[in-house]
Amino acid sequence: MYGLHMLVFWICVAIGIVVFSAMFYSILRHRKSLGVKAARFHENTAVEVLWTLVPLSILVGMAIPATRVLIAMEDTSASDMTVKVTGYQWKWHYEYLDEEVSFFSNLATPQEQILGLEEKGEHYLLEVDNPMVVPVGKRIRILLTASDVIHAWWVPDLAIKRDAIPGFINEVWTRIDEPGVFRGQCAELCGRGHAFMPIVVVAKDEAGWQAWLEEQRASKAADETLAMADWSMDDLMARGREVHETHCAACHQAGGEGIPGVFPAIQGSAIATGALEEHLEIVIRGQPGTAMAAFGPQLSDADLASVITYQRNAWGNDTGDVVTPARIGSAR
């Protein structure tokens, strides 16, 4: 791509030199002060054909390599791996189709920094809990879609900006030649939390990539083990607070007070203090026609159990209900 840019640049430089040289020569050599009289003629077929064919040839000469580059930019075939990226309000989901690895990526900036209670960090609003990790030197095909509204996956350093549209899949590919960290953001206004869904891509060498894959597989096995563990109220409340601040606070606020007229409060709500089954149903399956997404596909049984336990016992709700991962499993 850089080679094409420089080729077109030097062609334009050459054209500029020829055109402006001829223009200034004509202006200076044939000016009235030298006694030159303007010639009068109607047409010259040979000249007209020449000044048509020369620009046409130049344009065709530039169009051929440009077309090749554009086709190569859009051609996602012969990729070494495929990652499906799905936009949600307000997070990203990454699914490695060849590795059976998937996870959600959420903003990791602490609420205290967002609220101005702490000094902002180096990567304020550009840090996530789970970055997209890829190997260097591999051709990576990226499929982009969305679950709710239109988002846009934008990573400037990788020269990628593609819309993520519900019900539609866009494609793009990249190859990163050196290890590094590349940060981006959602570039399509997608609601209240638009500014809080950053993108982080981490490129690792082959050894680091394989080690990361093993960590992901081990984490999946650990989640299954957690679902069978015995959980105390204190354990569920501690984990539930973390899950709530990561996944729920953007709408319902960290203190559960919600935003009047926009997002309902959890604190003192009929849902959080009423029948447990209704609370489970809403969190697991969502509420169609509202901004309340289904968190069943997004969170593990342990995370769902802890966050529901937390919401039913925090902020004065005090129902005393303890929801276990096994209870979540039976409610799915």
BASE-996457 format. One record per residue (C-alpha): residue in one letter; x negated, y, z negated. Coordinates in steps of 0.02 Angstrom, whole numbers, plus 50000, padded with zeros to 5 digits. Last residue first. Example, Ala and Ser with C-alpha at 12.3 -4.5 7.8 and 13.67 -1.06 7.14 Angstrom:
# BASE-996457
s493164994749643;a493854977549610;
//
This chain:
# BASE-996457
r515584892648407;a516454891448239;s515704874648189;g513944880848220;i514304896848123;r514834886847972;a513244876447985;p512234892447987;t513004896647818;v514174910947775;v514214916047591;d515764926047547;g515674936247385;t516864949047459;d515774963347397;n516254976547526;g515334989647421;w514084994347555;a513484976347578;n514404959847544;r515404956047701;q514154964447816;y512704954647741;t513584937847753;i514004941847934;v512194946547968;s511504931047883;a512644918447967;l512384926148138;d510494926148117;a510454908148057;d511604902248197;s510464910548324;l510904926948408;q511284932648585;p512514919748653;g513634921548499;f513404940448494;a514894944048605;a514894962648640;m515964975648552;a516024990248674;t517874987048702;g518934979048837;p518594961448778;q518174960248591;g516644949948549;r516504931048547;i515344927748399;v515564944148305;i517434945448334;e517824927248298;l516754926548142;h517614941848068;e519314934448108;e518854918048025;l518224926947869;a519924934447832;g519814952047764;t518414962647690;a517334964447845;i518814965047964;a519904976547857;s518474988947849;g517714994947685;q516024998147766;i516104990647940;a516545007348019;p517315008348192;f516325015148341;v516965030148439;g518325039748346;p517315040648187;i515525034448212;g515155019048106;e514955019747917;g514015003147906;g512515011147821;a511315007347964;q512555014048091;h514015004548171;c513475007948350;a511565007648353;a511574999248182;c512194982548248;h510754973248332;t509134978248246;e509784986048086;h511064972148065;v509784958348096;e508594965647968;r509994967747840;g510574950047871;r508854942947835;a508834950547662;m510674946847629;l510514928747686;d509004925547576;d509834933747425;m511434923547450;s510434907547455;w510154897447613;d509884878747621;a509024874347784;m509834865847935;a509964881548043;l508194886147993;t507534870148073;e508374874448239;d507634891848230;a505924884148197;a506054873548355;k506404889148457;s504934897848374;a503794883248417;r504314884448599;q503974903048598;e502294900948513;e501784887648640;l502204899648781;w501164913148698;a499654901548688;q499844897348873;w499864915848917;g498374919748807;a497344906048890;e497884911549064;d497494929949034;k498874940848964;a499984954549035;v501164962748910;v502724971348977;v503654983048860;i505354990248904;p506305002848800;m508155001948753;f508465016248630;a508685031148745;h510265023648820;g511015020448648;r512555031448672;g512975025048845;c512145018349001;l511245032949083;e510125023949207;a508225024149185;c508065010949049;q506295012948987;g504485008549023;r502875002748944;f501434992649015;v500214983548901;g498624976048973;p497724961249048;e497094964149226;d497744959149398;i499604961749374;r500674955049515;t502434961349544;w504064956149622;v505794963549645;e507544956649660;n509264963849625;i510684952749565;f512504958349562;g513964954749445;p513474968649324;i512124979949400;a510304981149345;d509564994949452;r507744993349502;k506235004049462;i504534995949479;a502885004649518;l502004993549388;d501355008549291;p503075016749304;v504065002549221;w505915005649254;w507304992749233;a508925002149271;h510594999349183;i512364998549251;v513684993149126;d514114976849037;s513084961049066;a511754967349184;t510694960649327;l508874960049381;l507884945449450;i505994947249435;r504804936949541;i503034936349472;r501524933449584;k500164927949465;g498464936149435;v498824940349255;p500074930049155;v501704937649094;v502424942948925;m504054952848912;p503974961048742;n504914954748588;d505124967048443;v505024982448552;e504054998748557;l504345013948668;l505525023748555;y504005030848462;h502425022848530;e501155032348424;g502285032748272;k503475046548217;e503245052948040;e504615046747925;l506345053047875;g506695060048048;l508215048948078;i507335039648219;q505785037548111;e506785030347966;q507735019048086;p506095010048122;t505535009048306;a505694990948359;l506944993148502;n507604976148553;s507034962448671;f508164947148679;f507454929848709;s507274915848836;v506054901648870;e506524886648976;e504844888149067;d505304889749251;l506804901149227;y505934912749105;e507434922049035;y507234939648969;h508664949148888;w508564967948872;k509354979248741;w510644992848721;q511994989548783;y511434974648884;g510284973049034;t509824955949101;v508084951449163;k507814934749249;v505974929849259;t505324919149402;m503604911349422;d502244908549551;s503174917649689;a503114911349869;s504654921649912;t504994938749836;d504884948449999;e505394966449964;m503654974249954;a503004962950093;i504394968950209;l503984987050168;v502124983950197;r502414975850367;t503594989850417;a502285002950372;p500964993550473;i502074994250630;a502845011450599;m501175020750602;g500725015050778;v502525017550833;l502455035550771;i500765038750855;s501375031451019;l502945042051014;p501915057650975;v500805054151129;l502215048751245;t503255064651228;w501815076951243;l501205067551396;v502885066451483;e503125085251461;v501365088851523;a501615078251679;t503305085951716;n502685103851710;e504075116751701;h504605134651734;f503035145051754;r502565162951709;a500815166451649;a500565179051512;k499305192751549;v497645193151459;g496885210251435;l495805205251288;s496935215151171;k498415204751229;r497795188851146;h497335173751251;r495765167351167;l496295171150987;i498085164550990;s497705150251108;y496205144651006;f497235146250847;m498595134950917;a497435122150994;s496445120650833;f498065119950733;v498735105450836;v497125095350846;i496655097650662;g498425094150602;i498545078350707;a496895072150635;v497455075950457;c499115067150488;i498195051650551;w497055052850399;f498545052850280;v499435038850373;l497915027550352;m497675033250171;h499455028350125;l499325011850218;g497735007550122;y498585012049958;m500005000050000;
//
